[in-house]
Amino acid sequence: MPRPEWGLLCLGLVLGSFCASLGSAALGNNAKDALNVLLIIVDDLRLSLGCYGDKLIKSPNIDQLASHSLLFQNAFAQQAVCAPSRVSFLTGRRPDTTRLYDFNSYWRVQAGNFSTIPQYFKENGYVTMSVGKVFHPGISSNHSDDSPYSWSIPPYHPSSEKYENTKTCRGPDGELHANLICPVDMADIPEGTLPDKQSTKQAIQLLEKMKTSASPFFLAIGYHKPHIPFRYPKEFQKLYPLENITLAPDPQVPAGLPPVAYNPWMDIRQREDVQALKLSVPYGSIPVDFQRKIRQSYFASVSYLDTQVGHLLSALDDLQLANSTIVAFTSDHGWALGEHGEWAKYSNFDVTTRVPLMFYVPGRTTLLLEASEKLFPYIDPFDSISELVKPGRQVMDLVELVSLFPTLAGLAGLHVPPRCPVPSFHVELCREGQSLLKYFRFHDWEQDSTLRGNPHESIAYSQYPRPADFPQWNSDKPSLKDIKVMGYSIRTIDYRFTVWVGFNPHDFLANFSDVHAGELYFVDSDPLQDHNMYNDSQGGDLPQSLIP
């Protein structure tokens, strides 16, 4: 474990001789050959992207990245809420190991002194930098984004972040409101900018400085959108006329859904425009016209995000760093846009646990560039002649976000951390996810672009806590002390099976003999997970594979 003062010593000197020599010492003669890493983490992004088959969404820059990447079609988060998911994949440990199910504890105190992805790269000679929302801010990252352990220099947060949940949305009445739907005039908002624009600008400036550094870099950038509120430049609404917006294919709460599995999406109910609808709690449905407006603004937020990713990747090209930088792109979890009558994350359904995941690796996922070539030219989503870019190689096997740690380490040429023993609270460096390196072993550039292993061997685990068997005010985000039930879920190629069992928050133990409810959905016949077959099957017999 590095001493905290190393991070402080590097502050201000990171591009100078001290950190250059530090990197050289760790990497030896391979420092010049080491691949940089650009990790892009998006907040609340479901598979609403062109490269994942959504023909409505205009995401040309992310689609362009996908065309040069290895794209995983079935990647899953381990818990569908921000802080627990981020701590999980950044440490390579599952929530039951980090012991973080809410926002209110720091894993190094609550669970164990676990290493993180950026920390591991830092200890191996990389200059590590954080821009925007990488770790969730607050207690869960020690009010410091896990500094100084994870980062060589202090993390950057955009100054306009503080306005995200304030009254900056101009309503039809001409007044400012704290709304869910919040397209803005850039000239009418504080500081005249938005957090993701500031983060992109800062990340590009760091790339410019690192271009001449003797040390390789690990740059993580966390984008806020499409997280609520949907606050984005208003022109992006024009990409999605309301008459083109369809409703969710399954907008009703499924008849066989156990009450414990439902989340009442309390956070959006707190927004002024949603409050004005006077919805009943917990099952009151949103009027159809407002549903379309929510979906329109989510999609517009995705296209706004896409422009920021486009500017960032274009800068990588312009700085001639594309041949020496791995780009990983993912989200902390998905988000329901009316599916199952829900408007949030906070569940074990595919729509909230399934996430985009892709890796661009120079020389592996695409050929190295010639001097004058551009891999990531910026594409304007408003350009009507831009065509849908087909993704590159794709993996159909189910994978998990806890695989991010060993995969990035291996792709960068670092030693892949060992598998964790059980228990592993005393082990600082290990990983609970499988390495995905086997999928990057291509033999023929022209071979079938869809890669498959044995689909029946791949399983993804997720979980979600509840304070009670029935929806209540804190069902979405219960504090640890209030958790009474834990929903453990396994997703295979054939089915999703979830069992809701008693949970003791004091000793972090689940009682699998105390089953409160169950869910069973078959993928082929019920891909949207609307028809719960648990009570029609031998639901009492718990599959051995449920416990990872």
C-alpha positions in Angstrom: 0.0 0.0 0.0 1.5 3.3 -1.0 2.0 5.9 1.8 -0.5 8.8 1.4 2.3 11.4 1.2 3.4 10.0 -2.2 0.2 11.5 -3.8 0.9 14.9 -2.1 4.5 14.9 -3.3 3.3 14.3 -6.9 0.9 17.2 -6.7 2.1 20.0 -8.9 5.1 17.8 -10.0 3.2 15.2 -11.8 4.4 16.3 -15.2 7.9 17.0 -13.9 11.0 14.9 -13.3 9.9 13.4 -10.0 6.9 11.6 -11.3 8.7 10.8 -14.5 11.4 9.0 -12.5 8.8 7.3 -10.4 7.2 5.9 -13.5 10.4 4.8 -14.9 11.4 3.0 -11.7 8.2 1.0 -11.7 8.0 0.2 -15.4 11.7 -0.3 -16.1 12.7 -0.2 -19.8 9.1 -0.7 -20.9 7.9 2.8 -19.8 7.9 4.1 -23.4 6.0 1.0 -24.6 3.3 1.0 -21.9 -0.2 1.7 -23.1 -2.1 4.5 -21.6 -5.7 4.0 -20.4 -8.7 6.3 -20.9 -11.6 5.0 -18.8 -15.0 6.6 -19.6 -17.7 6.0 -17.0 -21.3 7.2 -17.8 -24.0 7.6 -15.2 -27.3 5.7 -15.6 -26.7 4.8 -19.3 -28.8 1.9 -20.4 -28.3 0.2 -23.8 -29.9 3.2 -25.6 -27.1 3.5 -28.2 -27.0 2.9 -31.9 -24.2 0.3 -31.5 -26.5 -1.8 -29.3 -29.2 -1.8 -31.9 -31.4 1.1 -30.8 -32.2 2.7 -34.2 -33.9 5.8 -32.7 -30.8 7.0 -30.8 -28.3 9.3 -32.4 -25.0 8.4 -30.8 -22.5 8.5 -33.7 -19.4 9.1 -31.7 -19.9 6.3 -29.3 -20.9 4.1 -32.2 -17.7 5.0 -33.9 -15.8 4.0 -30.8 -17.7 0.7 -30.9 -16.7 0.1 -34.5 -13.1 0.0 -33.4 -13.6 -1.9 -30.2 -14.5 -5.2 -28.7 -18.1 -4.7 -27.6 -19.8 -6.9 -25.0 -23.5 -7.4 -25.7 -24.4 -8.8 -22.3 -22.5 -7.0 -19.6 -24.1 -6.6 -16.1 -23.5 -4.4 -13.1 -23.5 -6.0 -9.6 -25.9 -3.5 -8.0 -28.1 -1.0 -9.8 -27.2 2.1 -7.8 -24.3 4.5 -8.2 -22.0 4.3 -5.2 -22.2 0.5 -4.6 -21.7 -0.3 -8.3 -18.8 2.1 -8.7 -17.0 0.8 -5.6 -17.7 -2.7 -6.8 -16.1 -2.5 -10.2 -13.4 -0.1 -9.2 -12.2 -2.5 -6.5 -13.1 -5.7 -8.4 -15.2 -6.9 -5.5 -18.9 -7.7 -5.1 -21.1 -5.6 -2.9 -21.2 -8.4 -0.2 -17.4 -7.9 0.0 -17.2 -4.1 -0.1 -20.2 -4.1 2.3 -21.5 -1.1 0.6 -25.2 -1.3 -0.4 -26.0 2.4 0.2 -24.0 5.7 0.1 -23.0 5.8 3.8 -19.7 4.0 4.4 -16.1 3.9 3.1 -15.0 0.4 2.1 -11.5 0.8 3.5 -13.1 1.3 7.0 -16.2 -0.9 6.7 -14.8 -3.9 4.9 -11.1 -4.0 4.0 -8.2 -1.9 2.6 -9.0 -3.1 -0.9 -6.9 -1.8 -3.8 -8.6 0.0 -6.7 -8.0 0.0 -10.4 -6.4 3.4 -10.5 -4.4 2.7 -7.3 -3.0 -0.5 -9.0 -2.0 1.5 -12.1 -0.5 4.2 -9.9 1.6 1.7 -8.0 2.9 0.4 -11.3 4.2 3.8 -12.5 1.2 5.4 -14.1 0.1 9.0 -13.5 -3.5 8.5 -12.5 -6.1 11.3 -12.9 -9.8 11.6 -12.2 -12.2 14.0 -13.9 -15.9 14.3 -13.0 -17.9 11.6 -11.3 -15.7 8.5 -11.2 -16.1 7.4 -7.6 -19.4 8.5 -6.1 -18.7 11.6 -4.1 -19.3 11.7 -0.3 -18.7 9.2 2.4 -18.5 6.2 0.1 -15.2 7.5 -1.3 -14.1 9.2 2.0 -15.1 12.7 0.7 -11.9 12.6 -1.4 -12.6 10.3 -4.3 -10.4 7.8 -2.5 -7.4 10.2 -2.6 -4.6 10.0 -2.2 -4.6 6.2 -2.7 -6.1 6.1 -6.2 -4.9 9.4 -7.7 -1.6 11.1 -8.5 -3.2 14.5 -8.5 -6.3 15.9 -6.8 -9.5 14.8 -8.7 -11.3 17.4 -10.7 -15.0 18.2 -10.3 -16.7 20.8 -12.5 -17.7 24.0 -10.8 -21.2 24.0 -12.4 -21.9 20.6 -10.7 -23.5 22.5 -7.8 -26.3 23.7 -9.9 -27.5 20.3 -11.1 -30.4 20.0 -8.5 -31.2 23.7 -8.1 -33.9 25.8 -9.8 -32.2 26.3 -13.2 -35.0 25.0 -15.4 -37.0 27.7 -17.1 -40.7 26.6 -17.1 -43.6 27.7 -19.3 -44.5 30.3 -16.6 -41.1 31.9 -17.2 -40.0 31.0 -13.7 -37.1 28.8 -12.7 -37.8 25.3 -11.3 -36.1 22.2 -10.1 -37.6 19.9 -12.7 -36.9 16.4 -13.9 -37.1 17.6 -17.6 -34.7 20.5 -17.9 -33.6 21.4 -21.4 -31.6 24.7 -21.0 -30.5 27.7 -22.9 -26.8 27.8 -22.4 -26.9 31.6 -22.1 -29.5 31.4 -19.3 -27.7 29.1 -16.8 -25.1 29.8 -14.1 -21.6 30.0 -15.4 -22.9 29.5 -19.0 -21.8 25.9 -19.0 -22.7 22.4 -17.9 -20.7 19.8 -15.8 -20.0 17.4 -18.7 -18.8 20.2 -20.9 -16.4 21.3 -18.2 -15.2 17.7 -17.6 -14.5 17.2 -21.3 -12.5 20.4 -21.5 -10.5 19.4 -18.4 -9.8 15.9 -19.7 -8.5 17.3 -23.0 -6.2 19.7 -21.2 -4.8 16.7 -19.1 -4.3 14.7 -22.3 -2.4 17.7 -23.8 -0.1 17.8 -20.8 0.4 14.0 -20.7 1.4 13.8 -24.3 5.0 14.9 -23.4 5.2 13.0 -20.1 7.7 10.2 -19.7 5.2 8.3 -17.6 2.1 6.5 -19.0 -1.2 7.8 -17.8 -4.5 6.4 -16.5 -7.2 9.0 -17.0 -10.8 8.2 -15.8 -13.6 10.6 -16.7 -17.1 10.3 -15.3 -19.9 11.9 -17.2 -23.1 12.9 -15.4 -25.7 12.6 -18.1 -28.1 10.9 -18.7 -28.5 10.9 -14.8 -31.5 12.9 -13.6 -32.3 15.7 -13.8 -32.3 15.7 -17.6 -30.4 19.0 -17.9 -28.9 19.4 -21.3 -28.7 22.0 -24.1 -32.2 22.5 -25.4 -31.3 22.0 -29.1 -30.8 18.3 -28.5 -34.6 18.0 -28.1 -34.9 18.6 -31.8 -33.3 15.2 -32.5 -36.3 13.5 -31.0 -39.7 14.9 -32.0 -42.3 13.8 -29.6 -44.3 12.2 -32.3 -41.4 9.8 -32.9 -41.2 8.8 -29.2 -42.8 5.5 -28.3 -43.8 4.3 -24.9 -42.0 1.4 -23.1 -43.2 -1.9 -24.6 -44.3 -3.1 -21.1 -45.4 0.0 -19.2 -47.6 -1.8 -16.6 -46.4 -3.3 -13.4 -46.4 -7.1 -14.1 -49.2 -8.9 -12.4 -46.9 -11.6 -11.0 -44.2 -9.1 -9.7 -43.6 -9.6 -5.9 -44.1 -6.2 -4.1 -40.6 -6.5 -2.7 -39.2 -6.4 -6.3 -40.9 -3.1 -7.2 -39.2 0.2 -6.7 -41.4 3.3 -6.3 -39.0 5.7 -8.0 -39.2 8.3 -5.2 -36.4 10.5 -6.4 -38.1 11.7 -9.6 -41.3 12.2 -7.6 -39.4 15.0 -5.7 -39.0 17.0 -8.9 -41.4 19.9 -9.3 -42.8 18.9 -12.7 -43.5 15.4 -11.5 -45.0 16.6 -8.2 -47.4 18.7 -10.3 -48.8 15.4 -11.7 -50.1 14.5 -8.2 -49.3 10.8 -8.7 -50.4 8.2 -6.1 -47.6 6.3 -4.3 -46.3 3.7 -5.0 -48.1 2.4 -8.1 -49.6 5.5 -9.7 -48.8 5.7 -13.4 -47.4 8.7 -15.2 -49.7 10.2 -17.9 -48.8 9.0 -21.3 -47.8 12.4 -22.7 -45.4 13.0 -19.8 -44.0 9.5 -20.3 -43.1 10.5 -23.8 -41.4 13.7 -22.6 -39.3 11.8 -20.1 -38.1 9.4 -22.7 -37.5 12.2 -25.1 -35.3 14.0 -22.6 -33.4 10.8 -21.7 -32.6 10.2 -25.3 -31.6 13.9 -25.8 -29.3 13.6 -22.8 -27.6 10.6 -24.4 -27.0 12.5 -27.6 -25.6 15.4 -25.6 -23.3 12.9 -23.8 -22.3 11.5 -27.2 -21.0 14.9 -28.4 -18.8 15.1 -25.3 -17.4 11.7 -25.9 -16.8 12.6 -29.5 -14.8 15.8 -28.6 -12.7 13.8 -26.1 -11.9 11.0 -28.6 -11.2 13.5 -31.4 -8.7 15.2 -29.1 -7.1 11.8 -28.5 -6.7 11.5 -32.3 -5.4 15.1 -32.7 -2.8 14.5 -30.0 -1.6 11.3 -31.7 -2.4 9.3 -28.6 -4.9 6.8 -30.3 -2.1 4.4 -31.1 -0.9 4.2 -27.5 -4.1 4.5 -25.5 -6.6 1.8 -24.4 -10.2 3.2 -24.3 -12.7 1.5 -22.1 -16.3 2.7 -22.1 -19.1 1.6 -19.6 -21.9 2.7 -17.3 -22.5 2.1 -13.6 -25.9 0.6 -14.4 -29.0 1.1 -16.6 -32.3 3.0 -16.0 -35.9 2.0 -16.5 -37.9 4.3 -18.9 -41.3 3.0 -18.0 -40.6 -0.7 -18.2 -42.5 -2.6 -15.5 -44.1 0.8 -14.6 -40.8 2.0 -13.2 -38.7 5.1 -13.8 -35.4 4.6 -12.1 -32.7 2.0 -11.5 -33.0 0.3 -8.1 -33.9 -3.2 -9.3 -32.5 -6.5 -10.6 -34.2 -6.4 -14.0 -32.0 -6.5 -17.1 -33.1 -2.9 -18.0 -31.3 -1.6 -14.9 -28.4 -4.1 -14.5 -27.3 -4.5 -18.2 -24.8 -1.9 -19.3 -22.7 -1.0 -22.3 -19.1 -2.2 -22.2 -16.5 -1.9 -24.9 -12.7 -1.8 -25.1 -10.6 -0.2 -27.8 -7.1 -1.6 -27.8 -4.7 -0.3 -30.4 -3.3 -3.0 -32.6 -5.7 -5.6 -31.2 -9.3 -4.5 -31.8 -8.3 -2.5 -34.8 -5.1 -2.0 -36.9 -2.6 0.6 -35.8 -3.0 4.0 -37.5 -0.8 5.4 -40.2 0.6 8.9 -39.4 -2.1 10.8 -41.2 -5.1 8.6 -40.3 -7.8 9.6 -37.9 -9.7 6.9 -36.0 -12.1 9.1 -34.1 -13.0 12.2 -36.1 -15.8 14.1 -34.4 -19.3 13.4 -35.9 -22.1 15.9 -35.4 -25.3 14.1 -34.4 -27.3 16.9 -36.1 -25.7 15.9 -39.4 -28.6 14.2 -41.2 -26.3 12.4 -43.6 -24.4 10.6 -41.0 -24.9 6.9 -41.3 -25.2 4.3 -38.5 -21.7 2.9 -37.8 -21.7 -0.8 -37.3 -19.9 -2.1 -34.2 -16.7 -4.0 -34.5 -16.2 -7.4 -32.9 -18.9 -8.4 -30.4 -19.0 -10.9 -27.5 -22.4 -12.5 -26.7 -21.3 -14.2 -23.5 -22.6 -12.8 -20.2 -19.9 -10.8 -18.3 -19.8 -8.6 -15.2 -18.4 -5.2 -14.4 -16.2 -6.8 -11.6 -14.2 -8.1 -14.6 -13.1 -4.5 -15.4 -10.1 -4.6 -13.0 -8.3 -7.8 -14.2 -9.2 -7.0 -17.8 -7.7 -3.5 -17.9 -4.6 -4.7 -16.0 -4.0 -7.5 -18.4 -4.6 -5.3 -21.5 -2.1 -2.8 -20.2 0.5 -5.5 -19.7 0.4 -5.5 -16.0 0.2 -8.6 -13.8 -3.4 -9.6 -13.4 -4.3 -9.7 -9.7 -5.0 -13.1 -8.3 -8.5 -14.5 -7.6 -9.8 -13.6 -4.2 -9.9 -16.3 -1.5 -13.1 -16.7 0.5 -13.3 -14.6 2.6 -11.0 -11.9 1.3 -11.5 -9.0 3.7 -7.8 -9.3 4.8 -6.5 -9.3 1.2 -5.6 -5.9 -0.2 -5.1 -6.9 -3.8 -7.2 -9.6 -5.5 -10.3 -9.7 -7.7 -13.6 -11.5 -7.7 -14.3 -11.1 -11.4 -13.0 -13.1 -14.3 -10.5 -11.7 -16.7 -11.9 -11.1 -20.2 -8.5 -11.3 -21.9 -9.5 -14.5 -23.7 -11.9 -12.6 -25.9 -9.1 -10.4 -27.2 -7.1 -13.3 -28.8 -8.0 -12.8 -32.4 -6.4 -15.0 -35.1 -7.9 -13.5 -38.2 -9.0 -9.9 -38.8 -11.6 -11.1 -41.4 -13.1 -13.9 -39.3 -16.7 -13.8 -37.9 -17.0 -10.6 -35.8 -19.3 -12.2 -33.3 -17.4 -14.1 -30.6 -19.0 -16.8 -28.5 -17.7 -19.1 -25.8 -19.8 -21.7 -24.1 -23.0 -19.6 -23.3 -24.0 -22.1 -20.6 -20.9 -21.4 -18.6 -21.4 -17.6 -18.4 -23.4 -16.2 -15.4 -23.8 -12.7 -14.1 -24.7 -11.9 -10.5 -26.5 -8.9 -9.1 -28.3 -7.9 -5.9 -30.5 -5.2 -4.5 -31.5 -4.4 -0.9 -35.0 -3.6 0.4 -36.2 -2.3 3.8 -39.5 -4.2 3.7 -41.5 -6.7 1.7 -43.8 -3.9 0.4 -42.8 -0.6 -1.3 -42.3 2.3 1.0 -40.6 5.7 1.1 -37.0 4.3 1.4 -37.4 1.2 -0.8 -35.2 2.6 -3.5 -32.2 3.5 -1.4 -32.4 2.0 2.0 -29.7 2.8 4.5 -27.7 -0.2 5.7 -29.4 -0.2 9.1 -32.8 -0.4 7.5 -32.1 -3.3 5.1 -34.2 -6.3 6.0 -34.3 -8.2 2.7 -31.7 -8.8 -0.1 -32.6 -9.7 -3.6 -29.9 -12.0 -5.0 -30.2 -12.5 -8.8 -28.4 -14.7 -11.3 -28.7 -14.1 -15.1 -27.8 -16.9 -17.5 -28.2 -17.2 -21.2 -31.6 -18.9 -20.5 -33.2 -17.2 -17.5 -33.0 -14.6 -14.7 -33.7 -16.1 -11.3 -34.0 -13.8 -8.3 -34.7 -14.8 -4.7 -35.5 -12.3 -2.0 -34.2 -13.5 1.4 -33.9 -12.2 4.9 -30.8 -10.1 5.6 -29.1 -9.0 8.8 -27.4 -5.6 8.3 -25.4 -5.9 11.6 -23.4 -9.0 10.5 -23.9 -8.6 6.7 -25.4 -12.1 6.5 -28.2 -13.3 4.2 -30.4 -16.1 5.4 -31.2 -18.3 2.3 -33.6 -20.4 4.3 -35.8 -17.3 4.9 -37.2 -16.8 1.4 -39.6 -13.8 1.1 -40.3 -14.0 -2.6 -38.9 -15.2 -5.9 -38.8 -14.3 -9.6 -38.0 -16.5 -12.6 -38.1 -15.3 -16.2 -37.1 -17.2 -19.3 -35.1 -15.2 -21.7 -36.3 -16.7 -25.0 -40.0 -16.5 -24.3 -40.0 -13.5 -22.0 -37.1 -11.2 -22.9 -38.7 -8.2 -21.1 -39.1 -10.1 -17.9 -42.8 -9.6 -17.5 -44.1 -13.1 -16.7 -42.8 -14.4 -13.4 -42.8 -18.2 -13.4 -41.4 -18.7 -9.9 -44.6 -20.0 -8.4 -45.1 -22.3 -11.3 -41.8 -23.9 -10.9 -39.9 -25.6 -8.1 -39.3 -22.1 -6.7 -38.3 -23.5 -3.3 -35.3 -25.3 -4.6 -32.5 -22.7 -4.7 -30.0 -23.2 -7.5 -26.5 -23.8 -6.2 -25.2 -21.2 -8.7 -27.0 -18.4 -6.9 -24.1 -18.0 -4.5 -21.1 -16.6 -6.4 
